[in-house]
């Protein structure tokens, strides 16, 4: 299995003659992965674990990503899908739209987490039939975060923390001496904020419970599946228990929570190909202005460029050999020359 450094060397060796060297290497490993599994393969990754991009809309799960999945699903069969997922999360509503689309298109979905799928990306993983994780892989809490304007600027605040703080304020303000300390804080709460927090928490748990019961726990008796799904959803959304939205749940913890987890190390060839595809994706983020890549094993891609919100669409190759056959496929335009859409 090539390391990150070895992938970088491979890209560097191609660069003098191939202006899209990082793309060529990444797509080679995605094709090889699909050839090994025989399943349609889609990469969904963003540059969130690397510095350089401050706009969360470029990195997070947003409604625009539905168009990206529509682009890369085109031309794939309706059998099983492997989704390589590396994302910080984002909108629960956008995640719901993506899940609805993918589950309508594929008979089975396996999510592969090469490093981390957090927050709404964890929710997306919950809509799979199984999750493949390595010893280094992580999922995270699903408690929703609220965007709030504070004296220190715009901040993401856990919905449960807002509700808990308001409860504490109600108790403390029974003492008039403490009222003055709470007034500046309570002034940040709009009239609908508490209800919005409650609804956001309910939505996260409802979606995860529904998806787990319908897909990952589908082999269980309906009552058992529903009860198990409810416990997992409640555990994932428990901010008081996890104390931080950024907590990383490793494979052992995810298994103890109740997820259906397959060890990435159980199939050495699969491990090598998944990590090679992932490392080459990280090299792409380092060497190009790409901020988010949605791409299938045929080479069709929807790529978000961190330059004035540009999007690059990479068409499916129309000549050459079949993906994974080892034959040459049609060249792709380099990411260094993004097209504005």
N, C-alpha and C positions, 0 to 999 in steps of 0.2 A: 504493500500500500504506500503510494507516494505521500510524503509529509507535505505540509503547507509550503515549506521551503523548496522541496523537490518539484512541486507543481509550479512554483514561481520560476525555477530554473528551466522547466519545460517550456513555459510561456516565453521566457527570455530567449531561449534557443530558436524559437519560431519567429520572434518579433522582427528580425532583420528582413525577412522575406514575406511576412504575413502581418499586415497592419491590424488585423482582428485576431491576433494570436490568443488572447485570453478567451475570446468567444469560441474559437476553434477547439481549444483544449476543454473548456467546460462542456461544450456540446458533445465532444467525443465521449466523455465519461457518462453523461446522461444517456446517450445512445447505448453505451456498453451496459449500463445498469438495466435498461429496458430489455436488452437482448438476454440478460441473465434471468430476469424475473418473468418475462413474457407478458407483463402487464403494462398498460398505458402508464406513462410516467410524466408527472408535472412537477416542476420546481417552483416554489413560491417563497421567495427570500427577499429581505431588505437589509440595508446597510446599518442596522440599528446597533450592532455590537462594535462598530468601528467609528472613530471620530470623524467630524467634518460636515455633518448635516444637522441643522438645528430645527428645521421645519418638520414637525411630527406627521403632517399630512403626506409627506414623501415616503415615510417609513412605515406608517401604521396601516391597519386594515380599514379601508374606506370604500364607499359605494363605487368609486371608479374601478375598483378591482374586479367587480362583477364583469365589466367589459373586457378586462384582461383575461379572465377565465373563459369567457365566451370565445375570445380570439384563439386561445390555445387548445380548447376542447374540440374545436372544429377539426374534423378529419380523424378523430380518434374513434375507436369502437365503443360499444356500450358495456363492455365486460368490467373487469377489475381495474381499479386505479391505485397507483402508488403516488401519494402526495408528499413530496419532500418539503418540510415546513420549517422555516426559520423566521420568526416574526415577534415583535414586542407586543402584539395585540392591536387593539383599536376599537372600532365601533361594534357593539353587539348587534346592532341592527344590520350593518353591512355584512357581518359574519353570518347572520341568519339568511340573508339573501344568497350568499355564496353557497352555504350548506344546501339550501333548497334547490339551487341549480345543479350542483354536483351530484346530489343524491338522486335527482331526476334523470341524470345522464348515465350514471354508472351503477352496476348491480352490486358492487362492493368497493369499499374504500379503505385503504391502509395508509395511515399517516406515519411518516418516518421523520423523526426529530434528530437531526445530526448534531445540534447544539442546544437550542432553547426555543420553545414556543410558549409565550407568556400571555397571561390575561385573556383577551378575546381569541388569541391563537390557541390557548389551551381549550377554550370553548369549541373552536373548530376541530381540534383533535378529538373532542368528546363525541363528535358526529361521525367518527370512523368506526369500522368493525374491530380494528385492533390498532395499537400504537407500537411502533418499533423504536426502542430507545437503547442507546449505549450507556456505558458506565458514566460517561461525561454529559449525558443529555439531561435536560430539565424541562418540567412544566411549571406552572405557577398558579397563584390564587386568581379567582375570577371575580372578586368583589369589585363592583364598578367604581370608577373614579369620576369625580365631578369637576368640571372646569370652573374655577372661581376667580374673580377679580379681587385681589387683596391689596393692602397698602404696600406689600412687597412685590406686587406684580401679579400676573396670571399664574395660578398654580393649580395642579391636579390634586384634589383632596378626596380621600376615600369616603364614599357615601355613608358607610357605617360610622366612621369617625365623626361626621357632621351630626348624625342622629344622636350618637353618644354624647357629644359635646353639648347639644341642645338639652338633653335630659339632665346633664350635670348642671347646666345653667339654671334650669327650672328649680332644681333642688337648692343650689347656692343662693339664688335670688330671693328665697324665703327670708334670708338675712339681709335687711336693707343696707348693711355696711358693705356687702359684696356687690351690690347692684351696679355701682359705678365702674367696677372693674370689668363687668360683663357687657356694658352698653356698647363699647366700640366693636366688640366681637359680634354681638347679635345684630348690629347694624349691617353686617355683610350679608345676612340671610334675607333673600327676597321672599315674598309671600308664598311662593310655590315650591321653594327649594326642598323643604322637608318631604313633601309628597313626591317630588321628583326622585329624591334619594330612595325612598321606600319602593317606588315603582321600578327604579333601576335595579335594585337588589332582587326584587321579585322576578324581573325579566331574566336576569342572568341565571338564577336558579331554575326557572321554568324551562328555559331553552336547553340547558345542560341535562336536566332530568328527563325531558322528552327525548332528546337525541340518544342518550345512553340507553334508555329503556327500549327504544325502537331499533337500535343498531348494535352497539357493543354487547348489550345484555339480551339480545333477541332470542338466544337459545334457552333462556330461563323461562320458567312459567311466568305468565304475565304479571301476576301479583308480586312474585318475588323480584322480577326485573324492575317493576315500578318502585318497590320499597328500596332496593339496592341503589337505584339511580337517584332517589331522593336523598339518601344518606351521603352519597358521593358529592352531589351538587351542594348540599348544605355544608359539607366539610370544605369544599373548595372556596365557598363564598364567605367563610367565617373569618372576618378581619380581626376580630378579637383574639382568635386562636393564633393566626399567623403573624399579626402585629405589623406586617409590612407587605405592601402589594408587590414588592420586588423579590419576595422569597423564592428560592429555587428548590423545587421538589425533585430529587433524584429518582432514579428508576426504582430503587427499593421502596422508597416512600410512596411512589405512585402505585406500586403493586399492593402495598399495605392499605392504601385508600380504597382500592377495589377495581382499579383499571385492568383491562386485559392488555398486558404488556408482553411483547416479544423481545428477547435480547438480541441486539444487533450483532453481538459477538458470536451468536449461535451459528451464523452462516458467515464464514470467513470471507468468501467471495463477495457476498452482499455488503459486508462491512467495508471491504476495500473500495468497492465501487461507489457506495454512498458517500464515504468520506472523501474520496477523490473528487466526486462531483461537487461536494460542499466546499472543499478547500479551493477548487478552481473558481467557484462562485465568489468566495472571499477575495481571491486574487483579482477577479474582475472588478469588484467594488473598489479595491485599492488602486487599480490602474486606469479606471475610466470614470466618467461622471455618472455612471449608473447608480441609482438609489434603491431601486426595487426591480426585481426580475420575476416575471411569470413566464414560464417557458416549458414546452413539451419536448418529448424525445425526438420528434420529427424536425425540430428546429424552429417551429412557429413560436414567436415570443411577443410579449407586451412588456416594454421596458420603460420605466420612469427615469427620466434624466434630471439630475439636480442642477438644472440651468433654466430658470424661468418656467419651471413646471412643465418642461417639454416631455413628450411621450414618443417613443420610437416603436414602431411595429415592424417586426421581422417576419417576412412571409415564409411559408413552408417551402422547402426546396422542391423544385419541379423536375429535376433530373438527377442522375446518379443512382447509387445503390440504395438498398433498403437500410434504415437505421439499424446499426448493430451488425451489419453484414461485413464490415471492414472495407467496403468499397467507398470510393470518393463520392461525396455529395456536393451539391451546388454550393458555391461560396456565399457567405452572408456579409451584409454591409457592416463595417466596424462601428462600435459604439462611440468612437471618437468623432463621428460625423452625424450627430443626432438630427432627426427630421422633426420639425415642429408640426403638431396637429391641432 
